[in-house]
Amino acid sequence: MRAQRIHIRNGRLIDPQQGIDGAHDLYIAEGRIAAVGTAPDGFAAERTIDAGGHIVCPGLVDLSARLGGFESELRAALAGGVTALACPPDMRPPLDEPGLVERLVRRSETLGLARVYPIGALTLQLSGEKLAEMNSLTRAGCIAFSQGKHPVTDTQVLLRAMQYAATFGYTVRLQPQDPHLARDGVAHDGEVASRLGLTGIPVCAETVAIATALALARATGARLHLARLSSAAGIALVREAQRGGLAVTCDVAIHHLHLSDMDIGFFDSHARFDPPLRAASDRSALRAAVAEGVAALCSDHTPVDEDGKQLPFGEAQPGATGVELLLPLVLKWAAEDRVPLVEALARVTCDPARMLGIPAGSLAVGAVADVCIFDPLATWRVTGDALRSQGKNTPFLGWELSGRACLALVGGRILDPDD
């Protein structure tokens, strides 16, 4: 479908990057934002959308979404109002060769759904040994480099990777968890894990890895992004580094704002995550840090099928579907902590777009018209049937949430996730 001239009227327009929150019409032409408030001269809409009672905002930008069933997960993203997402490199096969990246980019462009931004492998086969060809991967379409959930145990390799990245201006994204301290762990090292007899992952597994990454970033000048922080101590280290002027950003998975290790309950495998759900005090610290803008939010969308979850807790595959739940869970957190909606939406629009270095998350005149229209009062119950993702497993099953995307536009094209 080609981009039309579109007039979106009667909505509450929220654009965190522009500091806009009010009743403004939006005008789109040739796939871009043509005007806000008043129609440009000679504008004749081919389609008018009445957004009365709804919020019009930039399409959500997800910092981490795994795409097992490629097309189904992109449709799930659109259903959640997500118009752009970063795809981690730990796919099958991993994104360590330009040809693999080019095929992924072509496939996403052919489908014409949510935009996909590949994160390239930092090392070949994610082995943590030999550096991947970052320059070639960048030309193929990668916007940053990561190990996904695979560690680099040799810090000299990580040092060389960050030196190379700094030379060419690439961003290194790391999920900070020391593999030796976390070895065999499946839950937060606390009272719940002790009571259930589960092997714990201590907070120092995160803080030791963060401290190492920050030290290497200082030594090399590389841009660093720390993904899916889970602890109060970890976020404190990043806050201190940011105040000291270090070029470091970070994100938190949305489930870590709503759940703690208490939600493991009686070995509920839906609550198994990597990094693990931590103590309630950690959750509170993460909520405060996100409200302050220290961290952005992501869905950490990791679809897991029934076979991967219907196992004892320690053997179950970590992860859950999340891309369709990102928006309502952000709204829930904002309401509970009285965070202004313009600030809350910034954490899933302009902030992650800035961290990824992509042209998204804004409704400024001339920006690409990636738009989400959602009903903030629509209530719905999270069930397998209500989710479009192939992965139906989430600890939020049965929860009643408010807020649901009604329409998503990508490049000015109105997209229906069911088409």
ChimeraX attribute file (.defattr): number of C-alpha atoms within 10 A of each C-alpha:
attribute: neighborCount
match mode: 1-to-1
recipient: residues
	/A:1	8
	/A:2	10
	/A:3	17
	/A:4	18
	/A:5	21
	/A:6	24
	/A:7	24
	/A:8	21
	/A:9	19
	/A:10	18
	/A:11	22
	/A:12	20
	/A:13	26
	/A:14	24
	/A:15	23
	/A:16	24
	/A:17	18
	/A:18	11
	/A:19	11
	/A:20	16
	/A:21	16
	/A:22	14
	/A:23	16
	/A:24	18
	/A:25	20
	/A:26	24
	/A:27	26
	/A:28	30
	/A:29	22
	/A:30	17
	/A:31	21
	/A:32	23
	/A:33	24
	/A:34	24
	/A:35	20
	/A:36	18
	/A:37	13
	/A:38	11
	/A:39	16
	/A:40	12
	/A:41	7
	/A:42	6
	/A:43	15
	/A:44	14
	/A:45	16
	/A:46	10
	/A:47	12
	/A:48	13
	/A:49	14
	/A:50	13
	/A:51	21
	/A:52	14
	/A:53	13
	/A:54	21
	/A:55	22
	/A:56	31
	/A:57	28
	/A:58	31
	/A:59	30
	/A:60	33
	/A:61	32
	/A:62	29
	/A:63	30
	/A:64	25
	/A:65	24
	/A:66	23
	/A:67	21
	/A:68	16
	/A:69	12
	/A:70	16
	/A:71	19
	/A:72	16
	/A:73	26
	/A:74	29
	/A:75	24
	/A:76	24
	/A:77	31
	/A:78	30
	/A:79	26
	/A:80	29
	/A:81	31
	/A:82	31
	/A:83	30
	/A:84	28
	/A:85	27
	/A:86	24
	/A:87	23
	/A:88	26
	/A:89	27
	/A:90	20
	/A:91	14
	/A:92	8
	/A:93	10
	/A:94	19
	/A:95	31
	/A:96	26
	/A:97	19
	/A:98	21
	/A:99	13
	/A:100	15
	/A:101	24
	/A:102	18
	/A:103	12
	/A:104	20
	/A:105	18
	/A:106	11
	/A:107	14
	/A:108	18
	/A:109	13
	/A:110	9
	/A:111	13
	/A:112	17
	/A:113	24
	/A:114	29
	/A:115	23
	/A:116	22
	/A:117	24
	/A:118	24
	/A:119	29
	/A:120	35
	/A:121	32
	/A:122	33
	/A:123	25
	/A:124	18
	/A:125	21
	/A:126	24
	/A:127	15
	/A:128	20
	/A:129	16
	/A:130	15
	/A:131	19
	/A:132	22
	/A:133	16
	/A:134	25
	/A:135	14
	/A:136	14
	/A:137	26
	/A:138	18
	/A:139	12
	/A:140	20
	/A:141	18
	/A:142	25
	/A:143	20
	/A:144	28
	/A:145	30
	/A:146	25
	/A:147	26
	/A:148	22
	/A:149	17
	/A:150	19
	/A:151	19
	/A:152	19
	/A:153	14
	/A:154	10
	/A:155	13
	/A:156	12
	/A:157	17
	/A:158	23
	/A:159	19
	/A:160	15
	/A:161	22
	/A:162	26
	/A:163	19
	/A:164	17
	/A:165	23
	/A:166	18
	/A:167	11
	/A:168	11
	/A:169	14
	/A:170	21
	/A:171	23
	/A:172	27
	/A:173	26
	/A:174	24
	/A:175	24
	/A:176	25
	/A:177	25
	/A:178	22
	/A:179	17
	/A:180	11
	/A:181	17
	/A:182	21
	/A:183	13
	/A:184	13
	/A:185	20
	/A:186	23
	/A:187	28
	/A:188	26
	/A:189	22
	/A:190	17
	/A:191	13
	/A:192	20
	/A:193	20
	/A:194	13
	/A:195	8
	/A:196	13
	/A:197	9
	/A:198	19
	/A:199	18
	/A:200	21
	/A:201	27
	/A:202	20
	/A:203	25
	/A:204	18
	/A:205	19
	/A:206	24
	/A:207	24
	/A:208	16
	/A:209	21
	/A:210	24
	/A:211	17
	/A:212	15
	/A:213	25
	/A:214	23
	/A:215	14
	/A:216	21
	/A:217	21
	/A:218	16
	/A:219	12
	/A:220	18
	/A:221	18
	/A:222	26
	/A:223	21
	/A:224	27
	/A:225	25
	/A:226	24
	/A:227	26
	/A:228	25
	/A:229	25
	/A:230	29
	/A:231	27
	/A:232	22
	/A:233	18
	/A:234	24
	/A:235	26
	/A:236	16
	/A:237	14
	/A:238	24
	/A:239	19
	/A:240	11
	/A:241	18
	/A:242	14
	/A:243	10
	/A:244	9
	/A:245	9
	/A:246	18
	/A:247	17
	/A:248	23
	/A:249	22
	/A:250	25
	/A:251	30
	/A:252	27
	/A:253	24
	/A:254	25
	/A:255	25
	/A:256	27
	/A:257	24
	/A:258	19
	/A:259	18
	/A:260	21
	/A:261	22
	/A:262	16
	/A:263	17
	/A:264	20
	/A:265	11
	/A:266	10
	/A:267	16
	/A:268	16
	/A:269	25
	/A:270	22
	/A:271	28
	/A:272	26
	/A:273	20
	/A:274	19
	/A:275	28
	/A:276	25
	/A:277	27
	/A:278	25
	/A:279	22
	/A:280	18
	/A:281	12
	/A:282	21
	/A:283	22
	/A:284	16
	/A:285	19
	/A:286	29
	/A:287	21
	/A:288	17
	/A:289	19
	/A:290	21
	/A:291	21
	/A:292	13
	/A:293	17
	/A:294	21
	/A:295	27
	/A:296	30
	/A:297	31
	/A:298	28
	/A:299	30
	/A:300	27
	/A:301	28
	/A:302	24
	/A:303	26
	/A:304	22
	/A:305	15
	/A:306	13
	/A:307	9
	/A:308	16
	/A:309	22
	/A:310	14
	/A:311	14
	/A:312	12
	/A:313	20
	/A:314	16
	/A:315	13
	/A:316	21
	/A:317	23
	/A:318	21
	/A:319	25
	/A:320	26
	/A:321	28
	/A:322	31
	/A:323	32
	/A:324	26
	/A:325	25
	/A:326	27
	/A:327	26
	/A:328	23
	/A:329	21
	/A:330	24
	/A:331	21
	/A:332	17
	/A:333	17
	/A:334	19
	/A:335	13
	/A:336	9
	/A:337	12
	/A:338	11
	/A:339	17
	/A:340	12
	/A:341	15
	/A:342	18
	/A:343	21
	/A:344	24
	/A:345	27
	/A:346	27
	/A:347	27
	/A:348	26
	/A:349	29
	/A:350	26
	/A:351	25
	/A:352	28
	/A:353	24
	/A:354	14
	/A:355	18
	/A:356	22
	/A:357	12
	/A:358	14
	/A:359	13
	/A:360	25
	/A:361	31
	/A:362	26
	/A:363	30
	/A:364	18
	/A:365	15
	/A:366	15
	/A:367	17
	/A:368	24
	/A:369	30
	/A:370	31
	/A:371	27
	/A:372	23
	/A:373	23
	/A:374	24
	/A:375	18
	/A:376	17
	/A:377	13
	/A:378	14
	/A:379	13
	/A:380	15
	/A:381	14
	/A:382	19
	/A:383	15
	/A:384	15
	/A:385	9
	/A:386	12
	/A:387	19
	/A:388	22
	/A:389	29
	/A:390	19
	/A:391	22
	/A:392	21
	/A:393	25
	/A:394	25
	/A:395	21
	/A:396	21
	/A:397	14
	/A:398	12
	/A:399	11
	/A:400	12
	/A:401	20
	/A:402	17
	/A:403	22
	/A:404	24
	/A:405	22
	/A:406	18
	/A:407	22
	/A:408	32
	/A:409	25
	/A:410	24
	/A:411	26
	/A:412	24
	/A:413	23
	/A:414	18
	/A:415	20
	/A:416	14
	/A:417	20
	/A:418	10
	/A:419	5
